[in-house]
Amino acid sequence: NDAFVTSHEGGHTPFSVDITDALDASGTQTVTVLVEDDPHELTKPRGKQDWLPQPHSIWYPRTSGIWRTVWFEQVPASWIRSLRWTPLFENFEIGCEVQVDGEQDDTLMVEVRIRHGATMLADDVYKVVGREAVRKIALSDPGIDDSRNALLWSPERPTLLDAELRLLRRGEVIDTVTSYTALRAFNINRDRLLLNGRPYPLRLVLDQGYWPDTLMTAPDDDALRRDVELAKAMGFNGVRKHQKIEDPRYLYWADRLGLLVWEEMPSAYRFTARSMTRLLREWTEAIERDYSHPCVVVWVPFNESWGVPNLTAIEAHRNAVEALFHLTKMLDPTRPVIGNDGWEASATDILGIHDYDCDADKLRARYAVSDPVRTLFDQRRPGGRILTLDGFPHRGQPIVLTEFGGIAFSMRAGAAHGWGYSTVDSPDSFHALYRGLLEVVSNTLMFSGFCYTQFADTFQETNGLLYADRTPKIPLEQISAATRNAPLP
């Protein structure tokens, strides 16, 4: 009488199929998973995957077929379908939402235990009503600030709280789930970003999440962990995952090792009702899937007006950005949202600016201004685009330089065919230019943080801090010191 669930993640859309009734007389069933993928279709959210036969400009080789894990899971007649954690930092609580599928009756209960090491923080039992159990769990409060702070998650101290959930029927355990959560808050106070109630300058790196041989699929789990470790080793406290909903295992390692993640929806490149329907569905599923990861701190539904190219002229394009901004805030009111990163901002919690001028003196003059509202938002246009749309003036939101740098450098054969936003020809000049840019953005009071382009070389782009195989172009110690605007050890 067991049920079987077939789960599959193809593209960005996970789904499941209950095949209990499809079993034949021998008790077996063959399931075929088919993915339809028109490589020329511009109304599907495709991110950086090229629609032409050969990669051009800033787009990369296409990924075809199923690029994430496919699995089968055997479950009992009633089982825990999903689990959602919400840290409630101010009240020292954890929100817990459990969805239960299968046979339902009045005796179903969910037992929730949360531990920090050997210390039991919560041990409660909740009744399942309407297929769910939703509760705010008050953690045992030690009443001492030092002890409370020891439970907080941050990149510097990524404290995770272990959790075990057991589904009970008439007191008998019928399903068990192990999980983890964390107590942390990421929010905004005036023009500053706060982590756990304190101003927290962001040091992000743009990460495309591609590998030379396996494209969007990591070679193995160790490769995902290594990418997190390398970002931290280069002095960054977060990554902006660019145009890709990343593998959940990457987010797991970011949770465990301590790295902030900005999650960004892959763009479609043609504005139609179908493209917006697809984007809406997949973005909603991505938020639901990754909601419980403490590392995820910002949602970004649009980037550089891709898919909505006429924001200044067409009302429907503006409505799409504003609609997804407010939908995201509804689905997750706990995290900031950037409606459209880079320029032409309307509804947004954070103003992201993309500026690839690699002259440090010009950057300093552009952003170290006494009246930024007039000189920056009304007169200057980084990237040739206005920073905010008419009717949406800067209202004091935090400003983050979310793309800059992009210095092309390589000592490897064939790299002359690659490109970046500026080019240097030696390790010393690469280090000097990178350090000069980072010194400017780190000391610019207007910015609440920055995101350097980019983590690693990606196909035709040679503007990574690392080669595509993750070999550092200059010593990691030099990169880290420059990133943190600190002297070399």
C-alpha angles and dihedrals in degrees: 000000000000120000122224125210122201111206125187137171113203120165103337099317120096117194139169135211127201106220100174094118093044095069113117126223092277091055095247134107133184114223120198118202112202125190119196110205122173103192093204096052109118097181094070120087100256106156113199095346109123121236092205123082092249126037114260136185109338097343125101140212115295122254112222130191127011109336100179136057122294116203145171121220126194112214135181125249089275120028145166104265101182142354129206127189126198118186111219100195100176094055097036090241139128120218113221124193118181123186117201124199134189128038113010131204139150094264097066113117134171120218114203124194123181122187138181103204106305093342117101108219098176137007113174141147122217131190118242109236122179091354093304144081114205121181144152106231115210110216120222102268114216089197092223119105095220091053093045092049090054088067096054121106120227137145088258093051111016098193112183125192114220116226136192124191124192125190111216132197113189087341094306119121110239102164136017131195127186118204144145138228138179141218110236141123129209114187146129135266112186107300098349136082116229131207112194091346097309131098109265120190110215122229104186134169125207108243121190095187098224130138126203098242105022100037110201093002117084114233089236143329092277089061091057092049091047092054090055091047092049093051089054092043089056090057100258123135094197149011133226103220100215122217094333137095096221129226110274089236089065089054089047091057091044088053093048100040098035118253128144116231130203106202117212130190116237109246132240114216103215124060111226136132087258094053091050092047091052093046092048093051096046095043091051090051092048092053091048092049097048101031095105097052109107090205092065107087107155134037120210115187097175135032127198093339091292108165090013100059099160102054093141094054112024120066094201090061091051091047091053093056093045092046094053091045092055093040090054091049089051094049092046118015091172100073135057117251130210108207096198118000122216106023145340091057123183119155106022143133093209128034109225119196126196113203122160098182102134095194103107093201092054091049090051092050093046098052105026092076130139095222107034095168092062103031099038106030099035105031113022126059117195107205089013092279132110112252097222132025121242110278092029107080120175105280098191097280117156113274118220126183092226098179128025141125111038094172111185115219134149137159092193128104115265095021090118087080092059128082147203137173092276132007135223129180107210140044091244094053090045091053093045095050093044092049092047093052093046092049090056098047093042092054098042106107092202091069125079088191146327143235118212122211110257152018100187140355109275117201108290092007115089096178098106128119084226131040116251090265088056096253109147115246091213128012114297089232090062093048092048095049092049092046091053092041087236133134119264112269 
